[in-house]
């Protein structure tokens, strides 16, 4: 059975999380208890790609 890709649990991020993972990166997991307006995970496919914290 093929699972549907799921969005990263960081609300500001538009990346897809790897299978069996909640977040797309250590960055997004590390800020889980904080509010981020613009995601700075650094992935090319993220809406805010190229932005650095």
LINQUI-V113253 format. One record per helix or strand of 3 or more residues. SS is the DSSP state (~ for helix, > for strand). FROM is the first residue (numbers start at 1). LEN is the number of residues. If there is no record, write none. Layout:
BEGIN
SS FROM LEN
SS FROM LEN
END
This chain:
BEGIN
~ 26 5
END
